[in-house]
Amino acid sequence: MSTILDVANVSKSFPSGGILSRNTVDAVVGADFQIEEDRPEIFTIVGESGSGKTTLARMILGLEAPSSGEVQFRGEPVSTSLGGRQRRAFMKAVQPVFQNPFEAFNPLKRVDRYIASTATAFRDLKGRKAVDEAMDEALVSVGLSLAEVRGRFPHELSGGQLQRAAIARALVCKPDLLVADEPVSMVDASLRMAIVNLLRSLRDDLGVSVIYITHDLATAYYISDRIIIMQKGRVVEMGPARAVLDDPQHPYSRLLKASVLSLDNPGGGDLTPARDLIAASDDVLARAGQSRLVDIGDGRRVRQYG
Amino acid sequence: MSDPILTVEGLKAYYRVGQFGKNLDIRAVDDVTMQIERGEIYGIAGESSSGKTSLIKVLAAAIRPPLQVIDGSVRYDFGGRIIDPTKASKAELAEIRWKHLSYIMQGSMSVLNPVRRIEQTFRDFAQRPLGLSGAAFRARVEEHLDHLKLPTSVLRSYPHELSGGMRQRVTIGLATVCRPEFMIADEPTTALDVVVQKEVLSLLRTVQQEMGASIIFVTHDMSVHANMTDRIGIVYAGRLVEEGPTRTLFTQPKHPYTAHLVASLPMIGDTRPRPALEGRPPSLADPPKGCRFHPRCPMATEICSREVPPLESVGDRHRSACWHADEVRPLVEPAFDKAAGGVRA
């Protein structure tokens, strides 16, 4: 069994304040996990805004250099300063899907042209027919077809369709890993599950691993195999998704779970915020300096303080 | 005995745009009839471009061309004072704004003036309706913020100095300082994190209950509706397709679109496959004939593509616009009936 992605003790801090200021903000502190080659999975990173989940994703994509630690892809370091050929091989294997498809696509460019340019850049395709076939194959796997998309501009597609086209664009170069940063938060309610179900079928049918970044615990529970929960840059709990979310151990994970609006009693709305958990998670955050992740069995790890 | 604060009858509001010498109507609000009772939270659910924002614009008397009211009436009853925002004069509207009718908008950053301290924003909005002098006004605002358990120090801050959750709480403070009878909340918590979202919703509900105000609460997030609202109206392509008490809509939806919205909500502790709805919402410039949902509806028959189903009563305070309302069943067995002690089989 080989490791496809190895995030080894990665940290990132940004300078804050003016150019002469020495203050730094720790966006990610000591993230550490691996994704295996021959076991496609949906690996979910959960956190609120400011938890560092997008910074972590950008480091995995090689768009941001870690301050310390290293991200390795198939044993090769992922770096922002890779040479052309290495960079291209990496981009072919690891593809991003962004939050807002209307921003990801150039509004003045036809959707199919964008997919075609990805296809020609990363696949050794000869001739227009081969490119069309590759595009159609990718579009069919997300429930669209080339005939539906060809010649259309982004504004002519619905948000759900466009997000699927964005996923098709990523799939056209046959990647091993998709990094999807909040792929459903801009998509309408009735179309959201179509995207979520699609991510699931990518794993099951095409064998693509997905790093799914979200703030929504309910969809995370629905599709994830493994999950990590981040609080202000630190991973506070990780493990098999169902086990972690059924019985979270860390105060912050418990707070997140308690804050999910329940559907147990529609119309009877219990909105009391979990004050004790808010206090408990603020308390551990203040003591985060002397903390470490501790194994608690069943592949689960929880941050402990002391 | 019903005592509606707002009665909407047969309201049609279109965006009328001239294109190449031809008039094109975008039917954003098409034949909406509804009533909102005193002291209730009425939820409006629908996806983007379903016309929910246009409906609110009409109700809030923020009608700007090309949006036009084509037909129908809107009637507010503020303690005997009857007003129709579609016909009222500017002076009349200025009198009811903030005092009787206020709004809580989605982007708190664009509601609060970025170059003015919160206190000045309060003055801009609320001093005239309250009719108080400087010191008395300041005392009143401080008392109100105190009551909402917000620190009065926010009055000295600029909007960018506050967190998103605090800003949204300030806008709730702003909308409630004149104790209005009717509030319109448009996606007030959409941009917030889950923990903060729950706190803000809880604050809004507490204030509403104390004041006995009515709220129209708009969001596409059905889990917010489940916890916040008393009744829900489901809007699809400019029409009200189903309306009923929140619990009824979640347990016994009578429109296929509602059934789908409810069934597609994933829950922690439940991994059953969730169905996804295919297709896309129709264009409001050229909506499908008959029932506007029929091209995406799994239950559609011939009549659905021919005739518009009327919004008819299907139960206690429950209306649905579907030719096959009797046959609609929940798509996924509601798991919450067990938890809630089997209320309503």
Interface residues (C-beta under 8 A of the other chain):
Chain A: E48 S49 G143 S158 G159 G160 Q161 D188 A189 S190 L191 R192 M193 A194 V196 N197 H215 L217 A218 T219 Y221 Y222 R242 L245 D246 L255 L256 K257 S259 V260 L261 S262 L263 D264 N265 P266 G267 G268 G269 D270 L271 T272 P273 I278
Chain B: E47 S48 G164 D193 V194 V195 Q197 K198 E199 L201 S202 R205 H220 D221 M222 S223 V224 H225 A226 N227 M228 T229 D230 P245 T246 R247 T248 L249 F250 T251 Y257 H260 L261 S264 L265 P266 M267 I268 G269 D270 T271 P273 R274 P275 A276 L277 E278 R280 P281 F336 A339 A340
